[in-house]
Amino acid sequence: MRASRARRLFPVVATAAVTALALAACGGGDGGESGGQSGGEGKIQVVASTNVWGSVVSAVGGDRVAVKSIIDDPSGDPHSYEASAEDAADAQSAQLLVYNGGGYDEFFGQLAEQAPDARKVVAFDLSGKGDDAGEGHSEESPESHESHAEEGHADEGGHGHEHGEVNEHVWYDLHTVEQVADAVATRLGEADPQGRQAYTANAESFKTELAQLETRISDIGTRHPDSRVVATEPVAHYLLEAAKVTDATPRDFAEAVENETDVPVAAQQEMLELVSGRKVDAVVNNVQTVTPATEKVIGEARGAGLAVVDVTETLPEGTTGYIAWMSGQVDALAGALSK
């Protein structure tokens, strides 16, 4: 697993180290739910690593929770983010911590270790994806989710995912998102028994929307069989897999971008030929990873009139929730394959 994300062209948040964990007293933030700062006395305090998971918590918790998402804009990189003393204080005072795991947001795993009293939901552990590689965990109950340490997955993520290696971007796997919603409802109900029924009902409503979205994703495969794309980075791997769209990205290209190394000349040329020759139906572009190699691919696609599908790792500004965000990306993929 790479130590940090591919070369970014925007600043990465870097603040004080997590050594100040013992400093803070109470750490709630001061804003709204889903992607911003927490607040609201009397509400269940939840801290999420990114606003993707924060938005899932908000969908389940409703107005009974206050959610702070530490990374809530594209300039924050979970792979290389350095937690601040304020982040540590927020985690210690939270009643529930929700994060991705799988080596994606290791900074948060470190925060969670220093907050032993907080309930925890780790999406990657719930996904069972680590088991595909003979590692990781596939918990059956919320009780077991809490017990697994983040560092156990530090080397599991990666590249060449179509070859059986683990892809840590599990927020693009709707089944995992369903499991997270259920686990969040359970944990919130433990912290707030009076709200248990509301949390369960909210989770069911959210899962109904996810099921509708899953149907739309399946329809892509039905309507566009044998579709092929290349990706600047395999962040949307599980979306493509569910849509039965083949990712034809050269393995060496994907590995180099993931590992922040120079793309081999042969891999770059192969990628460019796939795009310029329109041997694929679209390019899936992670707009939060920008390198000279990926810029060449996008430029070649634009010149060839090939559709580019932009995907992200966090909810863009102005997007209110997970369903709206993912729906937009599903629509973009379906539209690109229809051209």
FENMO-V689272 format. One line per field, one symbol per residue. phi: phi as a letter, one per 20 degrees, with the letter a starting at -180 (. if undefined). burial: 1 if it has 24 or more other C-alpha atoms within 12 Angstrom, else 0. A space follows every 10 residues. Layout:
BEGIN
phi=???
burial=???
END
This chain:
BEGIN
phi=.ffbffgddc fdfccffffe gefeeecfeb beemcdeern fnefeccdfc fffffffffe eleeccdddf dcbfeedgfc fdfeffgfff ffefebdcbf mmnfcfgfgf fffecfeffc cdgffffmff ffdmcmbcfd bgffffeeef ffdfdefqbl ffeneedeef fedfffffff gfffgfffff fbgfegffff ffffffffff ffffffffff ffecfmfccd cfaefegfff ffeldfeefg gfffffffem dffggfffff ffffffelec eadedffecc cgffffffff fffemefdde ccdcffgnee agffffgfff fffffffef
burial=1111111100 0110000100 1000001110 0111111110 0011111111 1111111111 1111111111 1111111111 1111111111 1111111111 1111111111 1111100111 1111111111 0000011110 0100111111 1111111111 1000111111 1111111111 1111111111 1100110111 0111111011 0011011101 1001001111 1111111111 1111111111 1111111111 0010001101 1101110111 1111111111 1011111101 1000011111 1111110011 1110111111 111101100
END
